[in-house]
Amino acid sequence: MYVTHDFLTAGLLVSNLSGLGLLIVLYRLVQEDFDAERASRTVLYLSVFPLAFFLAAAYSESLFLLLVLLSFYHMRHGNWWLAVLFACLSVLTRATGICLLIPFCYEYARQHDFNPRNIRLDSISVYSIFAGLGIYALYCYLRFQDPLAFSHAEILWNRKLTLPGYAILRSIKAIIISPAPLSFQSLRNILDLLPVLFLGTLVVLCFFGPWKFPRALSVYAIFGAAFFLFAQLFPFGGLYPLESIPRYLLSVFPAFIVLAGIGKNRTIDAGYLLISGSLLFILLAQFLTGHWIT
């Protein structure tokens, strides 16, 4: 903002630079744990996902995912303090970054053979993840005299704590009771529901089936499941329960790694690129012309 003197320009600049960075880090991460071919497909599949344009818009999606990936990269290399630093910054960007706590603890224990005797002083770094939340709470207190303003603001969207999956059931019900199959209410809920179910299926495949992550890479599956479930804890209270959740789930990058494994089949690869690319074009056109997008 101090450079551009314009909020929108600043937001676009941060998002696009972060978007470029996250694609580089994602490629490097998958290349080291799998191979270059799978890394290329992972980056491509994320880039053409129907809601991927949010990674270039003035939203926090790309910055958040970049920080998550940097935390994962250093986590995989055993650089625990750097991993915690980027995890802390991700929490400072978005509260859902707290999901990194679970994979961090698991990966630390795995790299130390799950043996309490091998735990070192750097294990206390995990508690620093909460620092991001604390810093933002302090900012909210100084700015609004309410350290939990970011949580209390959810009331404006009628968001309440619920069990994961409840919003999916409500969305299906909203489609069934909509005035007509092609009504706005029905189509909007369908556009919210399909990406959530698609990514949810890929998260399940992180654990089961021929494309599941090997035990040495279970940290990816753990993060994918934790983030997928956490993102559904505070659904919208109106007629569109899954509002915004599909774009939040862009950060479930392990799902795209699994999809890249499935995409080794040329028919599936071509089908995904054709369908997803077409939907991306349609939704981007809607977004740029000022119409509603999740």
PyMOL commands that set and color helices and strands:
alter all, ss='L'
color gray80, all
select helices_A, chain A and resi 7-33+36-47+52-55+61-76+80-93+95-111+116-118+121-144+149-157+166-176+184-205+215-230+245-251+253-262+266-288
alter helices_A, ss='H'
color red, helices_A
deselect
rebuild
show_as cartoon
